[in-house]
Amino acid sequence: MSHNSSATTFLRPLIPSRTSTGILWGLLGVLAFSLTVPLTRVAVEGLAPLFIGAGRAVVAASLAAVALAVTRQRFPRGLQWFRLAVVAAGIVAGFPLLTTFALTSTSASHGAVVIALLPAATATVAVLRSRERPRALFWVLTVVGVLAALAFAFIQSGGLGSLHWADLLLLGAVVAAAVGYAEGGLLARELGAWQTISWALVVASPVMIVLTLVSLESGMPQAAPGQWWSFAYLGAVSMFLGFFAWYHGLAIGPMAQVSQIQLVQPVMTIAWAWLLLGEPLTWATVFGGLLVIFCAGAAVRVRLAPPSGS
């Protein structure tokens, strides 16, 4: 009996825990998303930004429709359709289109630093949406993170007196994605995780199909194979399969721990930009990225921490 007990104790660390499994799935999702900005930068070299932003959503919506049909998911009801439209506006239309147009005139590493605000922005929208009352430190860290991102954007744009339009698009993309993520997180409790993004893709598909057709008025684009492969990745992985891994990790949980893995995404993106695109790793990029990531991570932790005395 004692032998069996000791064997069980010895083998237990070799069996993955529920927490480590959730983190691994979440990390896989973040890895998939980390390539989005660099590959968008590759795609815009040969494809129109409107075609990339809208067309990749059409690709993802086609896959989502098949998945929903094969698994016979129930249809959303009532107000859920409106909430899905909010999710679709944020992460199916807003974020892809705004980042794609921004990346026609800025580097992937620059975009990664500004987009590093996303975890803190999502936490802020979640606080407002659920009428939470976080500690004052949460708001302080969030404001510092925003100021750090703006300072980086100003400096990279040529000084404190200038701000490139691409930075405004990136900040708009952060706001759009934060709204979509926060609302999607709440809706996922009712519809399911991957089902929520799938329905959001389907809801947005009529508009995205029209925009794709508009982008094709001058004919089919002529692009290099690498640019087409990048577009395929954006549609199949960044907007669909990546969410499967990400939401599966969140579902396994613990959600608070898994969600913070997203903080490493800007670091991965900057590394990919250096490896794949040959973008230089400047001190401004490294320091700016680390500062924004630190503020975002601290803000998320403060929000997730239980109130003192509880």
C-alpha positions as CSV (number, residue, x, y, z in Angstrom):
1,M,0.0,0.0,0.0
2,S,2.8,2.4,1.0
3,H,4.6,1.4,-2.2
4,N,1.6,2.4,-4.4
5,S,1.2,5.6,-2.5
6,S,4.8,6.6,-3.0
7,A,4.6,5.7,-6.7
8,T,1.5,7.9,-7.1
9,T,3.3,10.8,-5.3
10,F,6.4,10.3,-7.5
11,L,4.4,10.3,-10.8
12,R,2.1,13.2,-9.9
13,P,4.4,15.9,-11.1
14,L,4.7,14.2,-14.5
15,I,0.9,14.5,-15.1
16,P,0.1,18.0,-16.4
17,S,-2.2,20.0,-14.0
18,R,-5.3,21.7,-15.2
19,T,-3.6,25.1,-14.7
20,S,-0.6,24.2,-16.8
21,T,-2.8,22.8,-19.5
22,G,-4.8,26.1,-19.7
23,I,-1.6,28.1,-19.8
24,L,-0.2,26.0,-22.6
25,W,-3.3,26.5,-24.7
26,G,-3.3,30.2,-23.9
27,L,0.3,30.4,-24.9
28,L,-0.4,28.7,-28.2
29,G,-3.1,31.2,-28.9
30,V,-0.8,34.1,-28.1
31,L,1.9,32.6,-30.3
32,A,-0.6,32.5,-33.2
33,F,-1.6,36.1,-32.6
34,S,1.9,37.4,-32.2
35,L,2.5,36.8,-35.9
36,T,-0.5,39.0,-36.9
37,V,1.2,42.3,-37.1
38,P,4.5,41.2,-38.8
39,L,2.5,39.2,-41.4
40,T,0.1,42.1,-42.0
41,R,3.2,44.2,-42.7
42,V,4.3,41.6,-45.3
43,A,0.9,41.4,-46.9
44,V,0.4,45.2,-47.3
45,E,3.5,45.3,-49.5
46,G,1.5,43.6,-52.3
47,L,-2.1,43.7,-51.3
48,A,-4.5,46.6,-50.8
49,P,-5.2,47.3,-47.1
50,L,-9.0,47.2,-47.5
51,F,-8.7,43.8,-49.2
52,I,-6.5,42.4,-46.4
53,G,-8.7,43.8,-43.6
54,A,-12.0,42.8,-45.0
55,G,-10.9,39.7,-47.0
56,R,-9.3,37.9,-44.1
57,A,-12.6,38.3,-42.2
58,V,-14.4,36.6,-45.1
59,V,-12.0,33.7,-45.0
60,A,-12.5,33.3,-41.2
61,A,-16.3,33.7,-41.5
62,S,-16.4,30.8,-44.0
63,L,-14.5,28.6,-41.7
64,A,-16.6,29.7,-38.7
65,A,-19.9,29.0,-40.6
66,V,-18.7,25.4,-41.4
67,A,-17.7,24.8,-37.7
68,L,-21.0,26.1,-36.4
69,A,-23.0,24.0,-38.9
70,V,-21.0,20.8,-38.4
71,T,-21.3,21.0,-34.6
72,R,-25.0,22.1,-34.8
73,Q,-24.6,25.1,-32.5
74,R,-27.8,26.8,-31.3
75,F,-28.6,30.2,-32.7
76,P,-28.1,33.3,-30.5
77,R,-31.3,34.9,-29.2
78,G,-32.7,38.4,-28.7
79,L,-30.2,40.8,-27.4
80,Q,-27.3,38.4,-28.0
81,W,-27.4,39.4,-31.7
82,F,-26.8,43.0,-30.8
83,R,-24.0,42.1,-28.4
84,L,-22.4,39.9,-31.2
85,A,-22.6,43.0,-33.5
86,V,-20.6,44.9,-30.9
87,V,-18.0,42.1,-30.7
88,A,-17.9,42.0,-34.6
89,A,-17.4,45.7,-34.9
90,G,-14.5,45.6,-32.5
91,I,-12.5,42.5,-33.3
92,V,-13.7,41.5,-36.8
93,A,-13.9,44.8,-38.5
94,G,-12.4,47.6,-36.3
95,F,-9.1,46.1,-35.2
96,P,-8.1,44.3,-38.5
97,L,-9.0,47.3,-40.7
98,L,-7.4,49.9,-38.5
99,T,-4.2,48.0,-37.9
100,T,-3.9,47.1,-41.6
101,F,-4.1,50.7,-42.8
102,A,-1.7,51.8,-40.0
103,L,0.9,49.2,-41.0
104,T,1.1,50.6,-44.5
105,S,3.2,53.4,-43.1
106,T,4.7,52.2,-39.9
107,S,6.9,49.3,-38.7
108,A,5.6,46.1,-37.1
109,S,7.7,46.7,-34.0
110,H,6.3,50.2,-33.6
111,G,2.8,48.8,-34.0
112,A,3.5,46.2,-31.4
113,V,4.5,48.7,-28.7
114,V,1.3,50.8,-29.2
115,I,-0.9,47.7,-29.3
116,A,0.7,46.5,-26.0
117,L,-1.9,48.8,-24.4
118,L,-4.6,46.2,-25.2
119,P,-4.6,44.2,-22.0
120,A,-5.0,47.4,-19.9
121,A,-7.6,48.8,-22.3
122,T,-9.6,45.6,-22.2
123,A,-9.4,45.6,-18.4
124,T,-10.6,49.2,-18.4
125,V,-13.6,48.5,-20.6
126,A,-14.4,45.4,-18.5
127,V,-14.4,47.6,-15.4
128,L,-16.7,50.1,-17.0
129,R,-19.0,47.5,-18.6
130,S,-19.4,45.6,-15.3
131,R,-19.5,48.7,-13.1
132,E,-16.6,47.6,-11.0
133,R,-14.9,49.9,-8.6
134,P,-11.2,49.0,-8.7
135,R,-8.6,50.7,-6.6
136,A,-7.2,54.1,-7.6
137,L,-3.9,52.4,-8.4
138,F,-5.6,50.6,-11.3
139,W,-6.4,54.0,-12.9
140,V,-3.0,55.4,-12.2
141,L,-1.2,52.5,-13.9
142,T,-3.6,52.6,-16.8
143,V,-3.0,56.3,-17.4
144,V,0.8,55.9,-17.0
145,G,0.6,53.1,-19.6
146,V,-1.3,55.3,-22.1
147,L,1.1,58.2,-21.6
148,A,4.1,55.8,-22.1
149,A,2.6,54.6,-25.4
150,L,1.8,58.1,-26.5
151,A,5.3,59.3,-25.6
152,F,6.8,56.5,-27.6
153,A,4.6,57.3,-30.6
154,F,5.5,61.0,-30.4
155,I,9.2,60.3,-30.2
156,Q,9.1,57.8,-33.0
157,S,7.0,60.2,-35.1
158,G,9.7,62.9,-35.0
159,G,9.2,64.7,-31.7
160,L,6.6,65.7,-29.1
161,G,5.0,68.1,-31.6
162,S,4.0,65.5,-34.0
163,L,1.9,62.3,-34.1
164,H,1.6,60.2,-37.2
165,W,-1.9,59.3,-38.4
166,A,-0.9,55.6,-38.2
167,D,-0.5,56.0,-34.4
168,L,-4.1,57.3,-34.2
169,L,-5.3,54.3,-36.2
170,L,-3.4,52.0,-33.9
171,L,-4.9,53.6,-30.8
172,G,-8.3,53.4,-32.4
173,A,-7.6,49.7,-33.0
174,V,-6.8,49.2,-29.3
175,V,-10.1,50.8,-28.3
176,A,-12.0,48.7,-30.8
177,A,-10.4,45.5,-29.8
178,A,-10.8,46.2,-26.1
179,V,-14.6,46.7,-26.5
180,G,-14.8,43.6,-28.6
181,Y,-12.8,41.5,-26.1
182,A,-14.6,42.7,-23.1
183,E,-18.1,42.2,-24.5
184,G,-17.0,38.9,-26.1
185,G,-15.7,37.7,-22.7
186,L,-19.1,38.3,-21.1
187,L,-21.0,36.8,-24.0
188,A,-18.8,33.7,-24.1
189,R,-20.3,32.7,-20.7
190,E,-23.7,32.3,-22.5
191,L,-22.8,31.1,-26.0
192,G,-19.4,29.4,-25.4
193,A,-15.9,30.7,-26.1
194,W,-15.2,29.7,-29.7
195,Q,-18.8,29.9,-30.6
196,T,-18.9,33.6,-29.7
197,I,-16.1,34.6,-32.1
198,S,-17.6,32.3,-34.8
199,W,-21.0,33.9,-34.5
200,A,-19.4,37.4,-34.5
201,L,-17.6,36.5,-37.8
202,V,-20.8,35.3,-39.3
203,V,-22.7,38.5,-38.2
204,A,-20.0,40.7,-39.7
205,S,-19.7,38.7,-43.0
206,P,-22.3,40.6,-45.1
207,V,-20.5,43.9,-44.5
208,M,-17.0,42.4,-44.9
209,I,-18.0,40.7,-48.2
210,V,-19.2,44.0,-49.6
211,L,-16.0,45.7,-48.5
212,T,-13.9,42.9,-50.1
213,L,-15.8,43.3,-53.4
214,V,-15.2,47.0,-53.3
215,S,-11.5,46.4,-52.9
216,L,-11.6,44.2,-56.0
217,E,-13.2,46.8,-58.3
218,S,-9.9,47.3,-60.1
219,G,-9.4,43.5,-60.5
220,M,-7.7,40.7,-58.6
221,P,-4.5,41.9,-56.8
222,Q,-1.2,40.8,-58.0
223,A,1.0,39.8,-55.1
224,A,4.0,37.5,-54.4
225,P,3.4,34.0,-52.9
226,G,4.7,35.2,-49.5
227,Q,2.2,38.0,-49.4
228,W,-0.6,35.6,-50.3
229,W,0.5,33.1,-47.6
230,S,0.6,35.9,-45.1
231,F,-3.0,36.8,-46.1
232,A,-4.0,33.2,-45.7
233,Y,-2.5,33.0,-42.2
234,L,-4.3,36.2,-41.2
235,G,-7.7,34.8,-42.3
236,A,-7.3,31.2,-41.1
237,V,-5.2,31.5,-38.0
238,S,-5.2,35.1,-36.7
239,M,-8.9,35.5,-37.0
240,F,-10.1,32.0,-36.4
241,L,-7.9,29.1,-35.3
242,G,-5.9,31.2,-32.9
243,F,-9.1,32.0,-31.0
244,F,-9.8,28.3,-30.6
245,A,-6.6,27.8,-28.7
246,W,-6.9,31.1,-26.8
247,Y,-10.5,30.6,-25.7
248,H,-9.9,27.0,-24.9
249,G,-7.1,28.0,-22.6
250,L,-9.4,30.6,-20.9
251,A,-12.1,28.0,-20.5
252,I,-9.7,25.6,-18.8
253,G,-8.4,28.4,-16.7
254,P,-7.7,29.8,-14.3
255,M,-8.9,32.7,-16.5
256,A,-7.0,35.4,-14.4
257,Q,-3.7,33.6,-14.9
258,V,-4.2,32.5,-18.5
259,S,-5.4,36.0,-19.6
260,Q,-2.1,37.6,-18.4
261,I,-0.1,35.5,-20.9
262,Q,-1.2,38.1,-23.5
263,L,1.3,40.4,-22.0
264,V,4.1,38.5,-23.7
265,Q,2.5,39.0,-27.1
266,P,4.2,42.4,-27.9
267,V,7.6,40.9,-27.0
268,M,6.9,38.0,-29.4
269,T,5.7,40.4,-32.1
270,I,8.8,42.6,-31.8
271,A,11.0,39.4,-32.0
272,W,9.2,38.2,-35.1
273,A,9.5,41.7,-36.7
274,W,13.3,41.4,-36.1
275,L,13.6,37.8,-37.4
276,L,11.2,37.9,-40.3
277,L,11.3,41.6,-41.5
278,G,14.8,42.6,-40.4
279,E,13.5,45.5,-38.4
280,P,16.1,47.0,-36.0
281,L,15.8,46.4,-32.2
282,T,16.3,50.0,-31.0
283,W,16.6,51.0,-27.4
284,A,13.5,53.2,-27.8
285,T,11.5,50.2,-29.0
286,V,12.8,47.9,-26.3
287,F,12.4,50.4,-23.4
288,G,9.0,51.7,-24.7
289,G,7.6,48.2,-25.1
290,L,8.8,47.0,-21.7
291,L,7.3,50.1,-20.0
292,V,3.9,49.8,-21.7
293,I,3.9,46.0,-20.9
294,F,4.8,46.6,-17.3
295,C,2.0,49.2,-16.8
296,A,-0.5,47.0,-18.6
297,G,0.4,44.0,-16.5
298,A,0.4,45.9,-13.3
299,A,-3.0,47.3,-14.0
300,V,-4.5,43.9,-14.8
301,R,-3.0,42.4,-11.7
302,V,-4.4,45.3,-9.5
303,R,-7.8,44.8,-11.0
304,L,-7.7,41.0,-10.5
305,A,-6.4,41.2,-6.9
306,P,-9.0,40.8,-4.2
307,P,-9.9,44.0,-2.2
308,S,-7.7,44.5,0.9
309,G,-9.3,43.0,4.0
310,S,-11.4,40.4,2.1
